[in-house]
């Protein structure tokens, strides 16, 4: 009987070894929580009194609710003192489902000792790889996932003096890498299994692609395509198609508009491209089956100075994330044709990248900045908005890529000014 003693805390091993204890009173103390499995050593406990304590019915007390459901010990009614939604309720009446105890976190997993401006994960011959553009090192670096060490390791390098994007494409059992460079032209390499190295197979028309900025690859009706956004005054964002001999020019899109980003979207079963530009609002192109080309369809609102357009789906709705370097970034819901409804505005001064990504059932958004921390947001379905979730210390990020590596979920953050960082997504049970 240790009631009325103003006891404020108990250690997990307080009752260790007391296997013969049958009656225990902790009544009228100042206990707000109890260590998990506190009463587990008490094999023949028949009576327990916890009345008169200020127990907080949070995740740390969830184990007690489960224990009360299964124990034969007599326990007089104990009431919650907090939080507000449970105040005054009997602990025995709470359901395990009332406790929201599962949370997540992004923790540092690996530091890659180099700067990079793009990261593209891909699977080839059942192995996981990542291609990173490293202009400072004059290369496209290919890293391979080590399933034993659970790390990314060097695999190969493709020379690229001013690489801004290295886009892997695995098509027809062949591995291609499109290397986009600011100077000296852009190229396509293919992995040659006979010699185990990348071989340059093709130049990309330097008159069209003068200042590449982004590459997207996709399939339409079984055919492989890639499109390069060109950010020069005199170049043209261009579409290329794979045939038996390589990729060849298929269509010139959106010439002379200083395009910054291109996004491939399938909406209502219709393939579309959204091209963002420094000189006008993002432009939508829709695929014409008859012409086998993309035709202009309209613009995304009246939003100017959009650096990047990325999309995600939440249940049946399609959303676009529009990142801006000056001004606020926007999240809009796409309601068909050219109708967009703004759902959220996010402060984003200095932002070059706003990337939505999913891990399991959770939808996240990473918003990078050249002037402050990276903000990770978590989508709240009921509110149809992103809520601030976590800050990451990434200097001048240029991309974020979610990488599912077997039982590890990674987030790659290539940096223009510092080391490239690899975070691991962890799930934490706060009741443990």
BATIDO-409382 format. One record per residue (C-alpha): residue number from 0; residue in three letters; chain; y, z, x. Coordinates in pm, whole numbers, always signed. Layout:
<pts>
<pos NUM | code ala | unit A | y Y | z Z | x X>
...
</pts>
This chain:
<pts>
<pos 0 | code unk | unit A | y +0 | z +0 | x +0>
<pos 1 | code unk | unit A | y +301 | z -128 | x +193>
<pos 2 | code unk | unit A | y +540 | z -186 | x -95>
<pos 3 | code unk | unit A | y +911 | z -85 | x -93>
<pos 4 | code unk | unit A | y +951 | z -137 | x +282>
<pos 5 | code unk | unit A | y +1208 | z -420 | x +292>
<pos 6 | code unk | unit A | y +954 | z -638 | x +475>
<pos 7 | code unk | unit A | y +1121 | z -976 | x +526>
<pos 8 | code unk | unit A | y +848 | z -1172 | x +704>
<pos 9 | code unk | unit A | y +475 | z -1164 | x +781>
<pos 10 | code unk | unit A | y +294 | z -1340 | x +1060>
<pos 11 | code unk | unit A | y -4 | z -1563 | x +987>
<pos 12 | code unk | unit A | y -241 | z -1313 | x +1146>
<pos 13 | code unk | unit A | y -108 | z -1000 | x +973>
<pos 14 | code unk | unit A | y -435 | z -929 | x +789>
<pos 15 | code unk | unit A | y -675 | z -1076 | x +1042>
<pos 16 | code unk | unit A | y -994 | z -870 | x +1075>
<pos 17 | code unk | unit A | y -943 | z -667 | x +754>
<pos 18 | code unk | unit A | y -1257 | z -802 | x +587>
<pos 19 | code unk | unit A | y -1318 | z -478 | x +394>
<pos 20 | code unk | unit A | y -972 | z -468 | x +234>
<pos 21 | code unk | unit A | y -1000 | z -469 | x -146>
<pos 22 | code unk | unit A | y -649 | z -364 | x -265>
<pos 23 | code unk | unit A | y -322 | z -489 | x -121>
<pos 24 | code unk | unit A | y +30 | z -424 | x -247>
<pos 25 | code unk | unit A | y +327 | z -609 | x -97>
<pos 26 | code unk | unit A | y +543 | z -537 | x -401>
<pos 27 | code unk | unit A | y +919 | z -485 | x -391>
<pos 28 | code unk | unit A | y +977 | z -610 | x -40>
<pos 29 | code unk | unit A | y +1210 | z -892 | x +63>
<pos 30 | code unk | unit A | y +956 | z -1168 | x +118>
<pos 31 | code unk | unit A | y +1086 | z -1519 | x +58>
<pos 32 | code unk | unit A | y +781 | z -1703 | x +186>
<pos 33 | code unk | unit A | y +423 | z -1635 | x +297>
<pos 34 | code unk | unit A | y +242 | z -1799 | x +590>
<pos 35 | code unk | unit A | y -20 | z -2054 | x +492>
<pos 36 | code unk | unit A | y -368 | z -1906 | x +429>
<pos 37 | code unk | unit A | y -233 | z -1552 | x +476>
<pos 38 | code unk | unit A | y -508 | z -1404 | x +258>
<pos 39 | code unk | unit A | y -795 | z -1617 | x +387>
<pos 40 | code unk | unit A | y -944 | z -1336 | x +608>
<pos 41 | code unk | unit A | y -964 | z -1100 | x +308>
<pos 42 | code unk | unit A | y -1315 | z -1182 | x +189>
<pos 43 | code unk | unit A | y -1348 | z -915 | x -82>
<pos 44 | code unk | unit A | y -986 | z -872 | x -192>
<pos 45 | code unk | unit A | y -993 | z -777 | x -560>
<pos 46 | code unk | unit A | y -629 | z -683 | x -633>
<pos 47 | code unk | unit A | y -305 | z -825 | x -492>
<pos 48 | code unk | unit A | y +47 | z -725 | x -596>
<pos 49 | code unk | unit A | y +334 | z -954 | x -495>
<pos 50 | code unk | unit A | y +582 | z -852 | x -765>
<pos 51 | code unk | unit A | y +944 | z -779 | x -681>
<pos 52 | code unk | unit A | y +979 | z -1029 | x -396>
<pos 53 | code unk | unit A | y +1226 | z -1318 | x -381>
<pos 54 | code unk | unit A | y +972 | z -1593 | x -324>
<pos 55 | code unk | unit A | y +1111 | z -1944 | x -274>
<pos 56 | code unk | unit A | y +884 | z -2193 | x -449>
<pos 57 | code unk | unit A | y +915 | z -2471 | x -193>
<pos 58 | code unk | unit A | y +657 | z -2663 | x +7>
<pos 59 | code unk | unit A | y +577 | z -2361 | x +224>
<pos 60 | code unk | unit A | y +444 | z -2179 | x -83>
<pos 61 | code unk | unit A | y +241 | z -2471 | x -221>
<pos 62 | code unk | unit A | y -75 | z -2331 | x -61>
<pos 63 | code unk | unit A | y -32 | z -2010 | x -266>
<pos 64 | code unk | unit A | y -31 | z -2206 | x -593>
<pos 65 | code unk | unit A | y -359 | z -2368 | x -493>
<pos 66 | code unk | unit A | y -504 | z -2032 | x -381>
<pos 67 | code unk | unit A | y -410 | z -1867 | x -713>
<pos 68 | code unk | unit A | y -594 | z -2142 | x -899>
<pos 69 | code unk | unit A | y -918 | z -2078 | x -711>
<pos 70 | code unk | unit A | y -923 | z -1706 | x -629>
<pos 71 | code unk | unit A | y -1111 | z -1431 | x -816>
<pos 72 | code unk | unit A | y -850 | z -1178 | x -700>
<pos 73 | code unk | unit A | y -644 | z -1015 | x -977>
<pos 74 | code unk | unit A | y -277 | z -1098 | x -920>
<pos 75 | code unk | unit A | y -7 | z -975 | x -1164>
<pos 76 | code unk | unit A | y +251 | z -1239 | x -1259>
<pos 77 | code unk | unit A | y +480 | z -1342 | x -972>
<pos 78 | code unk | unit A | y +799 | z -1538 | x -1039>
<pos 79 | code unk | unit A | y +1002 | z -1790 | x -838>
<pos 80 | code unk | unit A | y +1349 | z -1688 | x -727>
<pos 81 | code unk | unit A | y +1441 | z -2037 | x -606>
<pos 82 | code unk | unit A | y +1500 | z -2333 | x -599>
<pos 83 | code unk | unit A | y +1697 | z -2386 | x -918>
<pos 84 | code unk | unit A | y +1445 | z -2599 | x -1105>
<pos 85 | code unk | unit A | y +1172 | z -2335 | x -1060>
<pos 86 | code unk | unit A | y +1382 | z -2017 | x -1086>
<pos 87 | code unk | unit A | y +1220 | z -1765 | x -1320>
<pos 88 | code unk | unit A | y +894 | z -1959 | x -1355>
<pos 89 | code unk | unit A | y +556 | z -1801 | x -1293>
<pos 90 | code unk | unit A | y +410 | z -1929 | x -967>
<pos 91 | code unk | unit A | y +66 | z -1953 | x -1129>
<pos 92 | code unk | unit A | y +209 | z -2196 | x -1387>
<pos 93 | code unk | unit A | y +335 | z -2444 | x -1128>
<pos 94 | code unk | unit A | y +137 | z -2764 | x -1076>
<pos 95 | code unk | unit A | y +61 | z -2896 | x -730>
<pos 96 | code unk | unit A | y +228 | z -3220 | x -836>
<pos 97 | code unk | unit A | y +558 | z -3032 | x -879>
<pos 98 | code unk | unit A | y +593 | z -3011 | x -501>
<pos 99 | code unk | unit A | y +736 | z -3313 | x -321>
<pos 100 | code unk | unit A | y +613 | z -3222 | x +26>
<pos 101 | code unk | unit A | y +541 | z -3557 | x +189>
<pos 102 | code unk | unit A | y +823 | z -3689 | x +404>
<pos 103 | code unk | unit A | y +846 | z -3939 | x +688>
<pos 104 | code unk | unit A | y +1023 | z -3971 | x +1019>
<pos 105 | code unk | unit A | y +1083 | z -4225 | x +1296>
<pos 106 | code unk | unit A | y +1005 | z -4075 | x +1636>
<pos 107 | code unk | unit A | y +1032 | z -4227 | x +1981>
<pos 108 | code unk | unit A | y +705 | z -4391 | x +2084>
<pos 109 | code unk | unit A | y +788 | z -4612 | x +2383>
<pos 110 | code unk | unit A | y +1088 | z -4719 | x +2589>
<pos 111 | code unk | unit A | y +1080 | z -5077 | x +2715>
<pos 112 | code unk | unit A | y +1298 | z -5087 | x +3029>
<pos 113 | code unk | unit A | y +1493 | z -5402 | x +2949>
<pos 114 | code unk | unit A | y +1760 | z -5543 | x +2721>
<pos 115 | code unk | unit A | y +1666 | z -5788 | x +2446>
<pos 116 | code unk | unit A | y +1831 | z -5966 | x +2155>
<pos 117 | code unk | unit A | y +1533 | z -6058 | x +1935>
<pos 118 | code unk | unit A | y +1183 | z -5928 | x +1866>
<pos 119 | code unk | unit A | y +910 | z -6121 | x +1685>
<pos 120 | code unk | unit A | y +564 | z -5969 | x +1628>
<pos 121 | code unk | unit A | y +268 | z -6204 | x +1578>
<pos 122 | code unk | unit A | y -111 | z -6203 | x +1574>
<pos 123 | code unk | unit A | y -309 | z -6454 | x +1778>
<pos 124 | code unk | unit A | y -687 | z -6457 | x +1833>
<pos 125 | code unk | unit A | y -709 | z -6117 | x +1657>
<pos 126 | code unk | unit A | y -469 | z -5950 | x +1902>
<pos 127 | code unk | unit A | y -118 | z -5823 | x +1834>
<pos 128 | code unk | unit A | y +175 | z -5947 | x +2041>
<pos 129 | code unk | unit A | y +555 | z -5928 | x +2041>
<pos 130 | code unk | unit A | y +789 | z -6198 | x +2174>
<pos 131 | code unk | unit A | y +1129 | z -6075 | x +2294>
<pos 132 | code unk | unit A | y +1428 | z -6282 | x +2405>
<pos 133 | code unk | unit A | y +1574 | z -6135 | x +2726>
<pos 134 | code unk | unit A | y +1884 | z -6328 | x +2833>
<pos 135 | code unk | unit A | y +1955 | z -6077 | x +3110>
<pos 136 | code unk | unit A | y +1613 | z -6138 | x +3263>
<pos 137 | code unk | unit A | y +1623 | z -6515 | x +3193>
<pos 138 | code unk | unit A | y +1297 | z -6509 | x +3002>
<pos 139 | code unk | unit A | y +1105 | z -6482 | x +2680>
<pos 140 | code unk | unit A | y +882 | z -6184 | x +2737>
<pos 141 | code unk | unit A | y +545 | z -6169 | x +2560>
<pos 142 | code unk | unit A | y +400 | z -5819 | x +2524>
<pos 143 | code unk | unit A | y +47 | z -5739 | x +2406>
<pos 144 | code unk | unit A | y -57 | z -5431 | x +2212>
<pos 145 | code unk | unit A | y -304 | z -5211 | x +2399>
<pos 146 | code unk | unit A | y -527 | z -5060 | x +2131>
<pos 147 | code unk | unit A | y -665 | z -4797 | x +2370>
<pos 148 | code unk | unit A | y -340 | z -4674 | x +2524>
<pos 149 | code unk | unit A | y -149 | z -4748 | x +2200>
<pos 150 | code unk | unit A | y +133 | z -4909 | x +2396>
<pos 151 | code unk | unit A | y +292 | z -5250 | x +2438>
<pos 152 | code unk | unit A | y +213 | z -5400 | x +2779>
<pos 153 | code unk | unit A | y +335 | z -5707 | x +2969>
<pos 154 | code unk | unit A | y +134 | z -6019 | x +2894>
<pos 155 | code unk | unit A | y +334 | z -6326 | x +3001>
<pos 156 | code unk | unit A | y +685 | z -6462 | x +3049>
<pos 157 | code unk | unit A | y +842 | z -6794 | x +2958>
<pos 158 | code unk | unit A | y +1146 | z -6893 | x +3167>
<pos 159 | code unk | unit A | y +1459 | z -6904 | x +2953>
<pos 160 | code unk | unit A | y +1793 | z -6868 | x +3130>
<pos 161 | code unk | unit A | y +2002 | z -6785 | x +2825>
<pos 162 | code unk | unit A | y +1746 | z -6706 | x +2553>
<pos 163 | code unk | unit A | y +1882 | z -6588 | x +2220>
<pos 164 | code unk | unit A | y +1560 | z -6620 | x +2019>
<pos 165 | code unk | unit A | y +1190 | z -6662 | x +2098>
<pos 166 | code unk | unit A | y +1003 | z -6757 | x +1781>
<pos 167 | code unk | unit A | y +620 | z -6754 | x +1789>
<pos 168 | code unk | unit A | y +441 | z -6978 | x +1541>
<pos 169 | code unk | unit A | y +64 | z -6962 | x +1499>
<pos 170 | code unk | unit A | y -35 | z -7284 | x +1324>
<pos 171 | code unk | unit A | y -369 | z -7465 | x +1311>
<pos 172 | code unk | unit A | y -519 | z -7218 | x +1563>
<pos 173 | code unk | unit A | y -246 | z -7306 | x +1812>
<pos 174 | code unk | unit A | y +22 | z -7069 | x +1944>
<pos 175 | code unk | unit A | y +369 | z -7217 | x +1982>
<pos 176 | code unk | unit A | y +686 | z -7043 | x +2098>
<pos 177 | code unk | unit A | y +1023 | z -7197 | x +2011>
<pos 178 | code unk | unit A | y +1269 | z -7095 | x +2283>
<pos 179 | code unk | unit A | y +1633 | z -7115 | x +2173>
<pos 180 | code unk | unit A | y +1888 | z -7105 | x +2456>
<pos 181 | code unk | unit A | y +2268 | z -7100 | x +2457>
<pos 182 | code unk | unit A | y +2280 | z -7323 | x +2765>
<pos 183 | code unk | unit A | y +2045 | z -7580 | x +2911>
<pos 184 | code unk | unit A | y +1884 | z -7688 | x +2586>
<pos 185 | code unk | unit A | y +1605 | z -7540 | x +2373>
<pos 186 | code unk | unit A | y +1232 | z -7599 | x +2408>
<pos 187 | code unk | unit A | y +890 | z -7555 | x +2251>
<pos 188 | code unk | unit A | y +598 | z -7410 | x +2448>
<pos 189 | code unk | unit A | y +228 | z -7402 | x +2358>
<pos 190 | code unk | unit A | y -35 | z -7159 | x +2485>
<pos 191 | code unk | unit A | y -295 | z -7357 | x +2676>
<pos 192 | code unk | unit A | y -629 | z -7178 | x +2655>
<pos 193 | code unk | unit A | y -774 | z -7394 | x +2936>
<pos 194 | code unk | unit A | y -536 | z -7247 | x +3195>
<pos 195 | code unk | unit A | y -426 | z -6933 | x +3009>
<pos 196 | code unk | unit A | y -55 | z -7002 | x +3033>
<pos 197 | code unk | unit A | y +234 | z -7141 | x +2830>
<pos 198 | code unk | unit A | y +305 | z -7510 | x +2879>
<pos 199 | code unk | unit A | y +633 | z -7674 | x +2779>
<pos 200 | code unk | unit A | y +549 | z -7953 | x +2536>
<pos 201 | code unk | unit A | y +880 | z -8055 | x +2384>
<pos 202 | code unk | unit A | y +1260 | z -8055 | x +2416>
<pos 203 | code unk | unit A | y +1474 | z -7991 | x +2109>
<pos 204 | code unk | unit A | y +1761 | z -8235 | x +2047>
<pos 205 | code unk | unit A | y +2055 | z -8081 | x +2232>
<pos 206 | code unk | unit A | y +2306 | z -8292 | x +2039>
<pos 207 | code unk | unit A | y +2208 | z -8118 | x +1717>
<pos 208 | code unk | unit A | y +2128 | z -7774 | x +1854>
<pos 209 | code unk | unit A | y +2421 | z -7685 | x +2077>
<pos 210 | code unk | unit A | y +2455 | z -7310 | x +2023>
<pos 211 | code unk | unit A | y +2144 | z -7169 | x +1847>
<pos 212 | code unk | unit A | y +2163 | z -6829 | x +1687>
<pos 213 | code unk | unit A | y +1853 | z -6770 | x +1472>
<pos 214 | code unk | unit A | y +1513 | z -6924 | x +1398>
<pos 215 | code unk | unit A | y +1296 | z -6898 | x +1086>
<pos 216 | code unk | unit A | y +941 | z -7035 | x +1054>
<pos 217 | code unk | unit A | y +749 | z -7085 | x +729>
<pos 218 | code unk | unit A | y +494 | z -7294 | x +542>
<pos 219 | code unk | unit A | y +559 | z -7514 | x +239>
<pos 220 | code unk | unit A | y +265 | z -7682 | x +63>
<pos 221 | code unk | unit A | y +47 | z -7633 | x +370>
<pos 222 | code unk | unit A | y +295 | z -7781 | x +620>
<pos 223 | code unk | unit A | y +462 | z -7575 | x +895>
<pos 224 | code unk | unit A | y +837 | z -7586 | x +946>
<pos 225 | code unk | unit A | y +1097 | z -7403 | x +1148>
<pos 226 | code unk | unit A | y +1475 | z -7409 | x +1111>
<pos 227 | code unk | unit A | y +1734 | z -7325 | x +1378>
<pos 228 | code unk | unit A | y +2076 | z -7195 | x +1277>
<pos 229 | code unk | unit A | y +2342 | z -7348 | x +1502>
<pos 230 | code unk | unit A | y +2669 | z -7157 | x +1551>
<pos 231 | code unk | unit A | y +2873 | z -7425 | x +1729>
<pos 232 | code unk | unit A | y +3153 | z -7637 | x +1581>
<pos 233 | code unk | unit A | y +2976 | z -7963 | x +1663>
<pos 234 | code unk | unit A | y +2608 | z -7877 | x +1607>
<pos 235 | code unk | unit A | y +2395 | z -7875 | x +1296>
<pos 236 | code unk | unit A | y +2148 | z -7623 | x +1155>
<pos 237 | code unk | unit A | y +1827 | z -7829 | x +1161>
<pos 238 | code unk | unit A | y +1481 | z -7829 | x +1007>
<pos 239 | code unk | unit A | y +1171 | z -7928 | x +1207>
<pos 240 | code unk | unit A | y +821 | z -8009 | x +1082>
<pos 241 | code unk | unit A | y +486 | z -7983 | x +1261>
<pos 242 | code unk | unit A | y +264 | z -8291 | x +1280>
<pos 243 | code unk | unit A | y -36 | z -8367 | x +1501>
<pos 244 | code unk | unit A | y +175 | z -8415 | x +1813>
<pos 245 | code unk | unit A | y +433 | z -8139 | x +1779>
<pos 246 | code unk | unit A | y +744 | z -8043 | x +1587>
<pos 247 | code unk | unit A | y +983 | z -8321 | x +1496>
<pos 248 | code unk | unit A | y +1323 | z -8333 | x +1333>
<pos 249 | code unk | unit A | y +1287 | z -8340 | x +956>
<pos 250 | code unk | unit A | y +1634 | z -8269 | x +814>
<pos 251 | code unk | unit A | y +1987 | z -8185 | x +926>
<pos 252 | code unk | unit A | y +2137 | z -7897 | x +727>
<pos 253 | code unk | unit A | y +2487 | z -7760 | x +706>
<pos 254 | code unk | unit A | y +2661 | z -7928 | x +999>
<pos 255 | code unk | unit A | y +2971 | z -7789 | x +1175>
<pos 256 | code unk | unit A | y +2990 | z -7456 | x +998>
<pos 257 | code unk | unit A | y +2918 | z -7208 | x +1281>
<pos 258 | code unk | unit A | y +2601 | z -7078 | x +1118>
<pos 259 | code unk | unit A | y +2493 | z -6730 | x +1224>
<pos 260 | code unk | unit A | y +2162 | z -6673 | x +1042>
<pos 261 | code unk | unit A | y +1902 | z -6840 | x +824>
<pos 262 | code unk | unit A | y +1661 | z -6667 | x +585>
<pos 263 | code unk | unit A | y +1359 | z -6818 | x +410>
<pos 264 | code unk | unit A | y +1302 | z -6685 | x +57>
<pos 265 | code unk | unit A | y +1052 | z -6769 | x -214>
<pos 266 | code unk | unit A | y +1198 | z -6681 | x -552>
<pos 267 | code unk | unit A | y +1029 | z -6775 | x -880>
<pos 268 | code unk | unit A | y +781 | z -6980 | x -678>
<pos 269 | code unk | unit A | y +1059 | z -7197 | x -533>
<pos 270 | code unk | unit A | y +1115 | z -7211 | x -156>
<pos 271 | code unk | unit A | y +1476 | z -7156 | x -57>
<pos 272 | code unk | unit A | y +1688 | z -7120 | x +255>
<pos 273 | code unk | unit A | y +1997 | z -6901 | x +271>
<pos 274 | code unk | unit A | y +2229 | z -6991 | x +558>
<pos 275 | code unk | unit A | y +2509 | z -6752 | x +653>
<pos 276 | code unk | unit A | y +2811 | z -6876 | x +839>
<pos 277 | code unk | unit A | y +3137 | z -6767 | x +998>
<pos 278 | code unk | unit A | y +3335 | z -7016 | x +794>
<pos 279 | code unk | unit A | y +3215 | z -6975 | x +434>
<pos 280 | code unk | unit A | y +3001 | z -6771 | x +197>
<pos 281 | code unk | unit A | y +2621 | z -6790 | x +248>
<pos 282 | code unk | unit A | y +2485 | z -7120 | x +119>
<pos 283 | code unk | unit A | y +2160 | z -7156 | x -77>
<pos 284 | code unk | unit A | y +1930 | z -7456 | x -34>
<pos 285 | code unk | unit A | y +1631 | z -7518 | x -262>
<pos 286 | code unk | unit A | y +1323 | z -7721 | x -170>
<pos 287 | code unk | unit A | y +1282 | z -8048 | x -359>
<pos 288 | code unk | unit A | y +917 | z -8147 | x -394>
<pos 289 | code unk | unit A | y +1013 | z -8504 | x -479>
<pos 290 | code unk | unit A | y +1238 | z -8552 | x -175>
<pos 291 | code unk | unit A | y +1044 | z -8311 | x +50>
<pos 292 | code unk | unit A | y +1376 | z -8176 | x +166>
<pos 293 | code unk | unit A | y +1612 | z -7887 | x +98>
<pos 294 | code unk | unit A | y +1902 | z -7965 | x -134>
<pos 295 | code unk | unit A | y +2221 | z -7753 | x -175>
<pos 296 | code unk | unit A | y +2210 | z -7519 | x -474>
<pos 297 | code unk | unit A | y +2519 | z -7302 | x -443>
<pos 298 | code unk | unit A | y +2663 | z -6999 | x -267>
<pos 299 | code unk | unit A | y +2604 | z -6623 | x -266>
<pos 300 | code unk | unit A | y +2912 | z -6492 | x -443>
<pos 301 | code unk | unit A | y +3241 | z -6510 | x -256>
<pos 302 | code unk | unit A | y +3132 | z -6302 | x +41>
<pos 303 | code unk | unit A | y +3286 | z -6422 | x +369>
<pos 304 | code unk | unit A | y +3212 | z -6323 | x +730>
<pos 305 | code unk | unit A | y +2843 | z -6257 | x +664>
<pos 306 | code unk | unit A | y +2658 | z -6220 | x +994>
<pos 307 | code unk | unit A | y +2310 | z -6203 | x +850>
<pos 308 | code unk | unit A | y +2123 | z -6238 | x +519>
<pos 309 | code unk | unit A | y +1787 | z -6064 | x +471>
<pos 310 | code unk | unit A | y +1584 | z -6015 | x +156>
<pos 311 | code unk | unit A | y +1335 | z -5768 | x +13>
<pos 312 | code unk | unit A | y +1152 | z -5715 | x -313>
<pos 313 | code unk | unit A | y +1136 | z -5392 | x -512>
<pos 314 | code unk | unit A | y +886 | z -5425 | x -795>
<pos 315 | code unk | unit A | y +986 | z -5747 | x -975>
<pos 316 | code unk | unit A | y +1342 | z -5766 | x -846>
<pos 317 | code unk | unit A | y +1464 | z -5965 | x -547>
<pos 318 | code unk | unit A | y +1749 | z -5826 | x -337>
<pos 319 | code unk | unit A | y +1967 | z -5965 | x -60>
<pos 320 | code unk | unit A | y +2119 | z -5758 | x +220>
<pos 321 | code unk | unit A | y +2442 | z -5912 | x +350>
<pos 322 | code unk | unit A | y +2556 | z -5764 | x +681>
<pos 323 | code unk | unit A | y +2914 | z -5797 | x +801>
<pos 324 | code unk | unit A | y +3075 | z -5717 | x +1135>
<pos 325 | code unk | unit A | y +3416 | z -5650 | x +980>
<pos 326 | code unk | unit A | y +3424 | z -5490 | x +637>
<pos 327 | code unk | unit A | y +3148 | z -5338 | x +427>
<pos 328 | code unk | unit A | y +2798 | z -5477 | x +403>
<pos 329 | code unk | unit A | y +2649 | z -5539 | x +60>
<pos 330 | code unk | unit A | y +2317 | z -5514 | x -121>
<pos 331 | code unk | unit A | y +2297 | z -5750 | x -419>
<pos 332 | code unk | unit A | y +2030 | z -5814 | x -678>
<pos 333 | code unk | unit A | y +1938 | z -6179 | x -726>
<pos 334 | code unk | unit A | y +1907 | z -6252 | x -1097>
<pos 335 | code unk | unit A | y +1821 | z -6619 | x -1081>
<pos 336 | code unk | unit A | y +2006 | z -6941 | x -997>
<pos 337 | code unk | unit A | y +2346 | z -6835 | x -859>
<pos 338 | code unk | unit A | y +2381 | z -6500 | x -1033>
<pos 339 | code unk | unit A | y +2411 | z -6195 | x -807>
<pos 340 | code unk | unit A | y +2486 | z -5836 | x -906>
<pos 341 | code unk | unit A | y +2623 | z -5601 | x -643>
<pos 342 | code unk | unit A | y +2423 | z -5278 | x -636>
<pos 343 | code unk | unit A | y +2556 | z -5106 | x -323>
<pos 344 | code unk | unit A | y +2824 | z -5116 | x -56>
<pos 345 | code unk | unit A | y +2749 | z -4975 | x +290>
<pos 346 | code unk | unit A | y +3011 | z -4904 | x +560>
<pos 347 | code unk | unit A | y +2915 | z -5121 | x +856>
<pos 348 | code unk | unit A | y +3197 | z -5172 | x +1104>
<pos 349 | code unk | unit A | y +3055 | z -5346 | x +1409>
<pos 350 | code unk | unit A | y +2725 | z -5437 | x +1242>
<pos 351 | code unk | unit A | y +2532 | z -5736 | x +1376>
<pos 352 | code unk | unit A | y +2207 | z -5658 | x +1195>
<pos 353 | code unk | unit A | y +2101 | z -5508 | x +861>
<pos 354 | code unk | unit A | y +1724 | z -5534 | x +827>
<pos 355 | code unk | unit A | y +1516 | z -5425 | x +526>
<pos 356 | code unk | unit A | y +1151 | z -5348 | x +603>
<pos 357 | code unk | unit A | y +859 | z -5182 | x +427>
<pos 358 | code unk | unit A | y +606 | z -4931 | x +558>
<pos 359 | code unk | unit A | y +334 | z -4880 | x +301>
<pos 360 | code unk | unit A | y +501 | z -4810 | x -32>
<pos 361 | code unk | unit A | y +833 | z -4709 | x +125>
<pos 362 | code unk | unit A | y +1120 | z -4955 | x +151>
<pos 363 | code unk | unit A | y +1365 | z -4890 | x +433>
<pos 364 | code unk | unit A | y +1684 | z -5048 | x +557>
<pos 365 | code unk | unit A | y +1805 | z -5029 | x +919>
<pos 366 | code unk | unit A | y +2179 | z -5085 | x +966>
<pos 367 | code unk | unit A | y +2280 | z -5124 | x +1329>
<pos 368 | code unk | unit A | y +2627 | z -5105 | x +1481>
<pos 369 | code unk | unit A | y +2795 | z -5177 | x +1814>
<pos 370 | code unk | unit A | y +3016 | z -4870 | x +1771>
<pos 371 | code unk | unit A | y +2799 | z -4594 | x +1623>
<pos 372 | code unk | unit A | y +2447 | z -4477 | x +1551>
<pos 373 | code unk | unit A | y +2192 | z -4688 | x +1369>
<pos 374 | code unk | unit A | y +2150 | z -4563 | x +1013>
<pos 375 | code unk | unit A | y +1810 | z -4583 | x +845>
<pos 376 | code unk | unit A | y +1817 | z -4578 | x +464>
<pos 377 | code unk | unit A | y +1535 | z -4523 | x +215>
<pos 378 | code unk | unit A | y +1523 | z -4712 | x -116>
<pos 379 | code unk | unit A | y +1533 | z -4496 | x -428>
<pos 380 | code unk | unit A | y +1377 | z -4697 | x -708>
<pos 381 | code unk | unit A | y +1517 | z -4488 | x -994>
<pos 382 | code unk | unit A | y +1875 | z -4520 | x -869>
<pos 383 | code unk | unit A | y +1827 | z -4877 | x -743>
<pos 384 | code unk | unit A | y +2008 | z -4780 | x -423>
<pos 385 | code unk | unit A | y +1948 | z -4688 | x -63>
<pos 386 | code unk | unit A | y +1997 | z -4324 | x +41>
<pos 387 | code unk | unit A | y +2074 | z -4214 | x +396>
<pos 388 | code unk | unit A | y +1752 | z -4111 | x +564>
<pos 389 | code unk | unit A | y +1787 | z -4085 | x +943>
<pos 390 | code unk | unit A | y +2005 | z -4172 | x +1239>
<pos 391 | code unk | unit A | y +1866 | z -4347 | x +1547>
<pos 392 | code unk | unit A | y +2043 | z -4370 | x +1881>
<pos 393 | code unk | unit A | y +2022 | z -4742 | x +1957>
<pos 394 | code unk | unit A | y +2301 | z -4905 | x +2157>
<pos 395 | code unk | unit A | y +2417 | z -5245 | x +2028>
<pos 396 | code unk | unit A | y +2097 | z -5334 | x +1836>
<pos 397 | code unk | unit A | y +2040 | z -5701 | x +1764>
<pos 398 | code unk | unit A | y +1726 | z -5683 | x +1551>
<pos 399 | code unk | unit A | y +1482 | z -5444 | x +1389>
<pos 400 | code unk | unit A | y +1118 | z -5540 | x +1341>
<pos 401 | code unk | unit A | y +845 | z -5341 | x +1169>
<pos 402 | code unk | unit A | y +511 | z -5389 | x +1348>
<pos 403 | code unk | unit A | y +181 | z -5274 | x +1192>
<pos 404 | code unk | unit A | y -36 | z -5193 | x +1495>
<pos 405 | code unk | unit A | y -374 | z -5084 | x +1352>
<pos 406 | code unk | unit A | y -326 | z -4719 | x +1252>
<pos 407 | code unk | unit A | y +25 | z -4702 | x +1402>
<pos 408 | code unk | unit A | y +338 | z -4828 | x +1226>
<pos 409 | code unk | unit A | y +607 | z -4924 | x +1474>
<pos 410 | code unk | unit A | y +975 | z -5014 | x +1453>
<pos 411 | code unk | unit A | y +1112 | z -5225 | x +1739>
<pos 412 | code unk | unit A | y +1482 | z -5205 | x +1817>
<pos 413 | code unk | unit A | y +1592 | z -5454 | x +2085>
<pos 414 | code unk | unit A | y +1928 | z -5362 | x +2239>
<pos 415 | code unk | unit A | y +2193 | z -5592 | x +2385>
<pos 416 | code unk | unit A | y +2328 | z -5322 | x +2618>
<pos 417 | code unk | unit A | y +2044 | z -5078 | x +2690>
<pos 418 | code unk | unit A | y +1666 | z -5031 | x +2686>
<pos 419 | code unk | unit A | y +1466 | z -5172 | x +2399>
<pos 420 | code unk | unit A | y +1326 | z -4886 | x +2192>
<pos 421 | code unk | unit A | y +999 | z -4858 | x +2003>
<pos 422 | code unk | unit A | y +982 | z -4596 | x +1726>
<pos 423 | code unk | unit A | y +670 | z -4474 | x +1547>
<pos 424 | code unk | unit A | y +668 | z -4409 | x +1173>
<pos 425 | code unk | unit A | y +507 | z -4072 | x +1101>
<pos 426 | code unk | unit A | y +415 | z -3907 | x +773>
<pos 427 | code unk | unit A | y +474 | z -3532 | x +759>
<pos 428 | code unk | unit A | y +327 | z -3289 | x +505>
<pos 429 | code unk | unit A | y +581 | z -3006 | x +481>
<pos 430 | code unk | unit A | y +327 | z -2782 | x +306>
<pos 431 | code unk | unit A | y +110 | z -2756 | x +617>
</pts>
